[in-house]
Amino acid sequence: MKILVCGYNGQVAQALQKHLAGLGELHVLGHQQLDLAAPEALRTTLRQLAPGLIINAAAYTAVDQAEQEPERAFAINAEGPRVLAEEAEELGAPLIHFSTDYVFDGHKAKPYTEDDKPNPLSVYGQSKLAGEQAIAAVNGKHLILRTSWVYSLHGRNFLLTMQRLLQEKPQLRVVDDQIGAPTWATSLASSTRLLIERWQSGQAGAWGTYHLTAQGETSWFGFAQAISELLKARGVPCAELLPIPSREYPTPARRPLNSRLDCSRLAQEWQVSLPHWQQALIDCLK
Ligand SMILES: NC(=O)c1ccc[n+]([C@@H]2O[C@H](COP(=O)([O-])OP(=O)(O)OC[C@H]3O[C@@H](n4cnc5c(N)ncnc54)[C@H](OP(=O)(O)O)[C@@H]3O)[C@@H](O)[C@H]2O)c1
């Protein structure tokens, strides 16, 4: 079976490339070969390749920049995924698509379930929600996996930024009122492999939208503290960390204060769940 992974240099796409080996004939295509913002060329490539499974790990992920270029964000995060879903349906191929906690406004006091109504605060969140809706409307075999706070040793993310700043600065102010689950791209890739194996062996759960993040929760400040502790344990001197509220760190895009996603539905339906975020961070930095 041909497996198409959209995204090449991305955190999740890179992890998938490593972790899906042996499951099929893997085609990992970056934006130069497969541009989600060019629907006609996208259709042509999909028809030529005719994959038996499509995994979309590509997205417009520049959350603040998206406020300035909503058309591009919607083209990549909504129109592209709609074409992927339509072509997947034509091919009879399942589509696995990643989405985000930023589809929610964060006002709920508890972790969000898949039944909660999305209400994105940012253009990025709106464009990702539109992508989810477009895929669901096609109504083919699909898994929309909403995740949060993705990091890896590759690309641009909070872990790599903190590692650098903790060693460059004497003091660092980090937001402590946004709560979520930092999720390692490698954990997402391993669980995606499990989902594919369940489907391939005829043990698939129901298709649809699911939450998939690391277990546990913390704030960005708590995540920074954990990174700092692990660096200090290796003898690396680190900046002093100071907690601040979001209002003291204004950004062009608003972020939800509560990013916690309840992942129990995927555990029940597909028997897939991720390790605790603290364990994953230790494993990532090993
Ligand atoms: N990062 C997070 O904190 C976070 C949180 C929640 C959900 N998510 C979701 O998780 C998924 C993976 O995120 P990630 O962190 O791995 O993203 P990432 O590291 O920013 O990578 C995104 C990739 O998308 C590709 N891309 C951008 N524009 C494209 C276009 N026009 N056509 C085709 N590909 C294009 C780029 O591909 P190439 O450079 O490879 O060509 C880029 O490497 C996304 O759906 C994202 O929305 C991420």
The ligand as an ORCA input file, in Angstrom:
! r2SCAN-3c Opt
* xyz 0 1
  N       3.034     22.990     16.354
  C       2.079     22.946     17.285
  O       2.265     23.375     18.427
  C       0.744     22.330     16.953
  C      -0.260     22.331     17.936
  C      -1.489     21.739     17.648
  C      -1.709     21.192     16.403
  N      -0.740     21.224     15.459
  C      -1.031     20.646     14.154
  O      -0.184     19.537     13.949
  C       0.150     19.406     12.579
  C       1.640     19.328     12.404
  O       2.236     20.481     12.954
  P       3.817     20.676     13.007
  O       4.125     21.311     14.297
  O       4.506     19.422     12.607
  O       3.986     21.772     11.863
  P       5.302     22.447     11.310
  O       6.501     21.882     11.969
  O       5.087     23.904     11.314
  O       5.292     21.932      9.822
  C       4.243     22.256      8.944
  C       4.654     21.825      7.565
  O       3.584     22.177      6.693
  C       4.111     22.291      5.421
  N       3.436     23.290      4.606
  C       3.297     24.612      4.842
  N       2.670     25.196      3.803
  C       2.407     24.203      2.910
  C       1.786     24.157      1.637
  N       1.325     25.256      1.031
  N       1.690     22.975      1.015
  C       2.174     21.858      1.577
  N       2.786     21.827      2.762
  C       2.897     23.003      3.412
  C       5.567     22.662      5.520
  O       6.102     21.647      4.754
  P       7.573     21.476      4.147
  O       8.417     22.563      4.722
  O       7.881     20.170      4.669
  O       7.482     21.482      2.687
  C       5.873     22.568      7.012
  O       7.037     21.843      7.269
  C      -0.518     20.606     11.882
  O      -1.755     20.214     11.374
  C      -0.743     21.604     13.007
  O      -1.834     22.455     12.728
  C       0.491     21.762     15.717
*
